Amino acid sequence: MKNMQSTDRSQIKWISDFIWNIADDRLCDVYERGWQPGPDDVEDDAALVALGDDAGDVTQKEDGDGEES
């Protein structure tokens, strides 16, 4: 049982390291290599609105006194 837990932990660590390495590669693309969005990476405003939140999901701001405005 103990050996299985150790194997599970090492697999989880490997997956975590793998994900961080992918994220690091993408950040290097953006910051170090000067990546710029291409025509396929840019969406028009209509597509972004379709992906946006519903108006009912918007939370209200609170005033300093705890009251919602």
MDTraj code that builds the backbone (N, CA, C; nanometers):
import mdtraj as md
import numpy as np

residues = "MET LYS ASN MET GLN SER THR ASP ARG SER GLN ILE LYS TRP ILE SER ASP PHE ILE TRP ASN ILE ALA ASP ASP ARG LEU CYS ASP VAL TYR GLU ARG GLY TRP GLN PRO GLY PRO ASP ASP VAL GLU ASP ASP ALA ALA LEU VAL ALA LEU GLY ASP ASP ALA GLY ASP VAL THR GLN LYS GLU ASP GLY ASP GLY GLU GLU SER".split()
xyz = np.array([
    [0.0829, -0.1202, 0.0000],
    [0.0000, 0.0000, 0.0000],
    [0.0868, 0.1259, 0.0000],
    [0.1926, 0.1235, 0.0815],
    [0.2798, 0.2391, 0.0908],
    [0.3506, 0.2652, -0.0416],
    [0.3905, 0.1596, -0.1103],
    [0.4583, 0.1728, -0.2391],
    [0.3644, 0.2342, -0.3427],
    [0.2365, 0.1979, -0.3368],
    [0.1388, 0.2513, -0.4306],
    [0.1187, 0.4015, -0.4070],
    [0.1139, 0.4439, -0.2819],
    [0.0998, 0.5857, -0.2502],
    [0.2206, 0.6639, -0.2992],
    [0.3384, 0.6054, -0.2847],
    [0.4599, 0.6709, -0.3326],
    [0.4569, 0.6848, -0.4843],
    [0.4084, 0.5821, -0.5533],
    [0.3971, 0.5863, -0.6992],
    [0.2959, 0.6919, -0.7412],
    [0.1834, 0.6984, -0.6722],
    [0.0814, 0.8003, -0.7022],
    [0.1385, 0.9405, -0.6847],
    [0.2105, 0.9636, -0.5764],
    [0.2697, 1.0949, -0.5526],
    [0.3715, 1.1303, -0.6600],
    [0.4534, 1.0341, -0.7007],
    [0.5535, 1.0640, -0.8030],
    [0.4869, 1.0923, -0.9371],
    [0.3773, 1.0243, -0.9671],
    [0.3045, 1.0518, -1.0913],
    [0.2390, 1.1901, -1.0876],
    [0.1824, 1.2255, -0.9737],
    [0.1212, 1.3575, -0.9591],
    [0.2283, 1.4654, -0.9710],
    [0.3443, 1.4434, -0.9109],
    [0.4536, 1.5405, -0.9227],
    [0.4977, 1.5527, -1.0677],
    [0.5082, 1.4405, -1.1390],
    [0.5491, 1.4440, -1.2793],
    [0.4488, 1.5242, -1.3623],
    [0.3194, 1.5013, -1.3410],
    [0.2150, 1.5739, -1.4149],
    [0.2213, 1.7224, -1.3818],
    [0.2383, 1.7557, -1.2559],
    [0.2485, 1.8956, -1.2148],
    [0.3687, 1.9625, -1.2817],
    [0.4834, 1.8968, -1.2796],
    [0.6028, 1.9521, -1.3451],
    [0.5805, 1.9684, -1.4942],
    [0.5135, 1.8729, -1.5552],
    [0.4846, 1.8781, -1.6983],
    [0.3989, 2.0001, -1.7318],
    [0.2947, 2.0226, -1.6532],
    [0.2059, 2.1373, -1.6757],
    [0.2822, 2.2683, -1.6567],
    [0.3640, 2.2791, -1.5519],
    [0.4419, 2.4004, -1.5291],
    [0.5403, 2.4244, -1.6435],
    [0.5993, 2.3180, -1.6980],
    [0.6916, 2.3335, -1.8105],
    [0.6201, 2.3865, -1.9339],
    [0.4987, 2.3395, -1.9586],
    [0.4208, 2.3905, -2.0722],
    [0.3898, 2.5387, -2.0514],
    [0.3476, 2.5741, -1.9316],
    [0.3167, 2.7148, -1.9026],
    [0.4424, 2.8003, -1.9183],
    [0.5549, 2.7511, -1.8723],
    [0.6801, 2.8254, -1.8838],
    [0.7187, 2.8445, -2.0304],
    [0.7011, 2.7417, -2.1118],
    [0.7307, 2.7538, -2.2551],
    [0.6445, 2.8617, -2.3199],
    [0.5161, 2.8652, -2.2867],
    [0.4285, 2.9665, -2.3456],
    [0.4676, 3.1067, -2.3017],
    [0.5035, 3.1222, -2.1737],
    [0.5467, 3.2533, -2.1261],
    [0.6750, 3.2965, -2.1955],
    [0.7649, 3.2025, -2.2192],
    [0.8877, 3.2355, -2.2931],
    [0.8533, 3.2797, -2.4342],
    [0.7546, 3.2145, -2.4964],
    [0.7116, 3.2548, -2.6304],
    [0.6674, 3.4001, -2.6303],
    [0.5920, 3.4383, -2.5304],
    [0.5361, 3.5729, -2.5248],
    [0.6424, 3.6761, -2.4886],
    [0.7182, 3.6505, -2.3837],
    [0.8077, 3.7530, -2.3310],
    [0.9467, 3.7533, -2.3946],
    [1.0025, 3.6373, -2.4197],
    [1.1406, 3.6322, -2.4675],
    [1.1503, 3.6281, -2.6191],
    [1.0588, 3.5618, -2.6823],
    [1.0691, 3.5438, -2.8264],
    [0.9843, 3.6442, -2.9036],
    [0.9137, 3.7313, -2.8326],
    [0.8368, 3.8354, -2.8983],
    [0.7161, 3.7847, -2.9745],
    [0.6504, 3.6820, -2.9242],
    [0.5313, 3.6280, -2.9923],
    [0.4245, 3.7354, -3.0001],
    [0.3646, 3.7451, -3.1143],
    [0.2521, 3.8355, -3.1363],
    [0.1349, 3.7541, -3.1882],
    [0.0121, 3.7887, -3.1499],
    [-0.1030, 3.7133, -3.1992],
    [-0.1153, 3.7256, -3.3503],
    [-0.1444, 3.6135, -3.4136],
    [-0.1674, 3.6124, -3.5573],
    [-0.3153, 3.6283, -3.5875],
    [-0.3510, 3.6256, -3.7162],
    [-0.4918, 3.6430, -3.7529],
    [-0.5825, 3.5337, -3.6960],
    [-0.5286, 3.4142, -3.6758],
    [-0.6095, 3.3050, -3.6212],
    [-0.6277, 3.3165, -3.4699],
    [-0.5452, 3.3985, -3.4036],
    [-0.5502, 3.4115, -3.2581],
    [-0.6417, 3.5237, -3.2111],
    [-0.6893, 3.6068, -3.3016],
    [-0.7706, 3.7228, -3.2652],
    [-0.9167, 3.6945, -3.2997],
    [-1.0043, 3.7208, -3.2033],
    [-1.1475, 3.7015, -3.2241],
    [-1.2141, 3.8369, -3.2437],
    [-1.3213, 3.8381, -3.3211],
    [-1.3946, 3.9637, -3.3376],
    [-1.4833, 3.9876, -3.2155],
    [-1.5317, 4.1093, -3.2011],
    [-1.6097, 4.1465, -3.0839],
    [-1.7357, 4.0632, -3.0680],
    [-1.8009, 4.0259, -3.1772],
    [-1.9241, 3.9462, -3.1691],
    [-1.8958, 3.8098, -3.1063],
    [-1.7832, 3.7492, -3.1419],
    [-1.7484, 3.6190, -3.0843],
    [-1.7174, 3.6323, -2.9361],
    [-1.6510, 3.7395, -2.8969],
    [-1.6186, 3.7604, -2.7558],
    [-1.7436, 3.7875, -2.6732],
    [-1.8392, 3.8597, -2.7294],
    [-1.9643, 3.8859, -2.6587],
    [-2.0404, 3.7552, -2.6380],
    [-2.0378, 3.6682, -2.7384],
    [-2.1069, 3.5396, -2.7268],
    [-2.0461, 3.4539, -2.6157],
    [-1.9167, 3.4704, -2.5887],
    [-1.8502, 3.3939, -2.4838],
    [-1.8603, 3.4600, -2.3477],
    [-1.9066, 3.5847, -2.3422],
    [-1.9106, 3.6622, -2.2176],
    [-2.0099, 3.6092, -2.1177],
    [-2.0040, 3.6684, -1.9984],
    [-2.0956, 3.6311, -1.8902],
    [-2.2354, 3.6806, -1.9191],
    [-2.3326, 3.6098, -1.8617],
    [-2.4706, 3.6568, -1.8681],
    [-2.4849, 3.7757, -1.7736],
    [-2.5754, 3.8661, -1.8065],
    [-2.5972, 3.9833, -1.7222],
    [-2.6428, 3.9434, -1.5826],
    [-2.7119, 3.8322, -1.5691],
    [-2.7592, 3.7870, -1.4392],
    [-2.6497, 3.7351, -1.3494],
    [-2.5332, 3.7027, -1.4073],
    [-2.4230, 3.6498, -1.3281],
    [-2.3369, 3.7592, -1.2660],
    [-2.3598, 3.8828, -1.3021],
    [-2.2765, 3.9924, -1.2548],
    [-2.3091, 4.0190, -1.1088],
    [-2.2041, 4.0271, -1.0266],
    [-2.2262, 4.0567, -0.8854],
    [-2.2296, 4.2067, -0.8663],
    [-2.2984, 4.2491, -0.7612],
    [-2.3087, 4.3919, -0.7331],
    [-2.1937, 4.4337, -0.6429],
    [-2.1489, 4.5584, -0.6599],
    [-2.0442, 4.6126, -0.5739],
    [-2.1029, 4.6462, -0.4380],
    [-2.0166, 4.6350, -0.3376],
    [-2.0577, 4.6760, -0.2044],
    [-1.9992, 4.8115, -0.1734],
    [-2.0763, 4.8939, -0.1031],
    [-2.0257, 5.0213, -0.0536],
    [-1.9353, 4.9936, 0.0663],
    [-1.8688, 5.0961, 0.1115],
    [-1.7806, 5.0823, 0.2274],
    [-1.8523, 5.0373, 0.3536],
    [-1.9847, 5.0623, 0.3618],
    [-2.0599, 5.0276, 0.4813],
    [-2.1211, 4.8870, 0.4737],
    [-2.0839, 4.8088, 0.3709],
    [-2.1360, 4.6745, 0.3582],
    [-2.2647, 4.6642, 0.2811],
    [-2.3225, 4.7769, 0.2444],
    [-2.4463, 4.7782, 0.1654],
    [-2.4159, 4.7571, 0.0188],
    [-2.5011, 4.6808, -0.0483],
    [-2.4843, 4.6639, -0.1909],
    [-2.5401, 4.7855, -0.2622],
    [-2.4731, 4.8235, -0.3709],
    [-2.5212, 4.9406, -0.4442],
    [-2.6004, 4.8980, -0.5651],
])
top = md.Topology()
chain = top.add_chain()
for i, resn in enumerate(residues, 1):
    res = top.add_residue(resn, chain, resSeq=i)
    for name in ("N", "CA", "C"):
        top.add_atom(name, md.element.get_by_symbol(name[0]), res)
traj = md.Trajectory(xyz[None], top)
